[in-house]
Amino acid sequence: MPVGDAVSSVTTFIWAFTLVYTLTLFAYILTSWLRLPYSPTLNRIQRFLYDVCEPYLRLFRRILPSFGGLDLSPMVALIVLWIVSGFVIRLIDNYA
């Protein structure tokens, strides 16, 4: 049963990664909407969120048309993230 344990660990990791990245994207979206007071700590957090989330969101901003001030890339990025992670988890479960 070591293969079953490895598959379970990999699917748990993929699910946890998807959840953490989703929460990170939500935090990035919220901090982009709010005007926070200047603080070195808050600035570091915002910079971290930008560095982690912006490359993934930029993929969708290149593809999606512009809707004026409305940015749909975070919503599409979250949907794609969950669909791909669900597909990979099902693929791994079926393989094992």
CYANA upper distance limits for C-alpha pairs under 8 A (distance plus 0.5 A):
  1 MET  CA      5 ASP  CA      6.95
  2 PRO  CA      6 ALA  CA      6.70
  3 VAL  CA      7 VAL  CA      6.64
  3 VAL  CA     96 ALA  CA      7.90
  4 GLY  CA      8 SER  CA      6.57
  4 GLY  CA     96 ALA  CA      7.42
  5 ASP  CA      9 SER  CA      6.59
  6 ALA  CA     10 VAL  CA      6.64
  7 VAL  CA     11 THR  CA      6.64
  7 VAL  CA     92 ILE  CA      7.42
  7 VAL  CA     93 ASP  CA      7.58
  7 VAL  CA     96 ALA  CA      7.39
  8 SER  CA     12 THR  CA      6.55
  9 SER  CA     13 PHE  CA      6.59
 10 VAL  CA     14 ILE  CA      6.70
 11 THR  CA     15 TRP  CA      6.59
 11 THR  CA     89 ILE  CA      6.11
 11 THR  CA     92 ILE  CA      7.92
 11 THR  CA     93 ASP  CA      8.43
 12 THR  CA     16 ALA  CA      6.53
 13 PHE  CA     17 PHE  CA      6.44
 14 ILE  CA     18 THR  CA      6.60
 14 ILE  CA     85 SER  CA      7.21
 14 ILE  CA     89 ILE  CA      7.78
 15 TRP  CA     19 LEU  CA      6.74
 15 TRP  CA     85 SER  CA      7.63
 15 TRP  CA     89 ILE  CA      8.46
 16 ALA  CA     20 VAL  CA      6.59
 17 PHE  CA     21 TYR  CA      6.48
 18 THR  CA     22 THR  CA      6.51
 18 THR  CA     81 LEU  CA      7.56
 18 THR  CA     82 TRP  CA      7.49
 18 THR  CA     85 SER  CA      7.41
 19 LEU  CA     23 LEU  CA      6.79
 20 VAL  CA     24 THR  CA      6.63
 21 TYR  CA     25 LEU  CA      6.60
 22 THR  CA     26 PHE  CA      6.76
 22 THR  CA     78 LEU  CA      7.23
 23 LEU  CA     27 ALA  CA      6.66
 24 THR  CA     28 TYR  CA      6.65
 24 THR  CA     49 LEU  CA      7.34
 24 THR  CA     53 CYS  CA      7.92
 25 LEU  CA     29 ILE  CA      6.63
 25 LEU  CA     49 LEU  CA      8.22
 25 LEU  CA     53 CYS  CA      6.65
 25 LEU  CA     74 PRO  CA      8.00
 26 PHE  CA     30 LEU  CA      6.63
 27 ALA  CA     31 THR  CA      6.59
 27 ALA  CA     49 LEU  CA      8.00
 28 TYR  CA     32 SER  CA      6.61
 28 TYR  CA     46 GLN  CA      7.76
 28 TYR  CA     49 LEU  CA      6.00
 28 TYR  CA     50 TYR  CA      7.31
 28 TYR  CA     53 CYS  CA      7.61
 29 ILE  CA     33 TRP  CA      6.95
 29 ILE  CA     74 PRO  CA      8.29
 30 LEU  CA     34 LEU  CA      6.78
 31 THR  CA     35 ARG  CA      7.87
 31 THR  CA     36 LEU  CA      8.05
 31 THR  CA     46 GLN  CA      7.54
 36 LEU  CA     42 LEU  CA      8.36
 38 TYR  CA     42 LEU  CA      7.55
 38 TYR  CA     43 ASN  CA      7.44
 39 SER  CA     43 ASN  CA      6.43
 40 PRO  CA     44 ARG  CA      6.69
 41 THR  CA     45 ILE  CA      6.82
 42 LEU  CA     46 GLN  CA      6.60
 43 ASN  CA     47 ARG  CA      6.57
 44 ARG  CA     48 PHE  CA      6.58
 45 ILE  CA     49 LEU  CA      6.71
 46 GLN  CA     50 TYR  CA      6.60
 47 ARG  CA     51 ASP  CA      6.59
 48 PHE  CA     52 VAL  CA      6.65
 49 LEU  CA     53 CYS  CA      6.37
 49 LEU  CA     54 GLU  CA      8.40
 50 TYR  CA     54 GLU  CA      5.84
 51 ASP  CA     55 PRO  CA      7.72
 52 VAL  CA     56 TYR  CA      8.35
 53 CYS  CA     57 LEU  CA      6.76
 54 GLU  CA     58 ARG  CA      6.32
 55 PRO  CA     59 LEU  CA      7.26
 56 TYR  CA     60 PHE  CA      7.91
 56 TYR  CA     77 ALA  CA      8.04
 57 LEU  CA     61 ARG  CA      6.82
 57 LEU  CA     73 SER  CA      6.61
 57 LEU  CA     74 PRO  CA      6.83
 57 LEU  CA     77 ALA  CA      6.93
 58 ARG  CA     62 ARG  CA      6.76
 58 ARG  CA     73 SER  CA      8.49
 59 LEU  CA     63 ILE  CA      7.41
 60 PHE  CA     64 LEU  CA      6.46
 60 PHE  CA     73 SER  CA      5.89
 60 PHE  CA     76 VAL  CA      7.86
 60 PHE  CA     77 ALA  CA      7.22
 61 ARG  CA     65 PRO  CA      8.15
 61 ARG  CA     73 SER  CA      6.18
 64 LEU  CA     72 LEU  CA      8.25
 64 LEU  CA     73 SER  CA      7.60
 66 SER  CA     70 LEU  CA      8.10
 66 SER  CA     71 ASP  CA      7.92
 67 PHE  CA     71 ASP  CA      7.39
 72 LEU  CA     76 VAL  CA      6.86
 73 SER  CA     77 ALA  CA      6.31
 74 PRO  CA     78 LEU  CA      6.62
 75 MET  CA     79 ILE  CA      6.82
 76 VAL  CA     80 VAL  CA      6.62
 77 ALA  CA     81 LEU  CA      6.52
 78 LEU  CA     82 TRP  CA      6.74
 79 ILE  CA     83 ILE  CA      6.64
 80 VAL  CA     84 VAL  CA      6.47
 81 LEU  CA     85 SER  CA      6.58
 82 TRP  CA     86 GLY  CA      6.50
 83 ILE  CA     87 PHE  CA      6.60
 84 VAL  CA     88 VAL  CA      6.61
 85 SER  CA     89 ILE  CA      6.58
 86 GLY  CA     90 ARG  CA      6.63
 87 PHE  CA     91 LEU  CA      6.54
 88 VAL  CA     92 ILE  CA      6.62
 89 ILE  CA     93 ASP  CA      6.60
 90 ARG  CA     94 ASN  CA      6.54
 91 LEU  CA     95 TYR  CA      6.60
 92 ILE  CA     96 ALA  CA      6.81
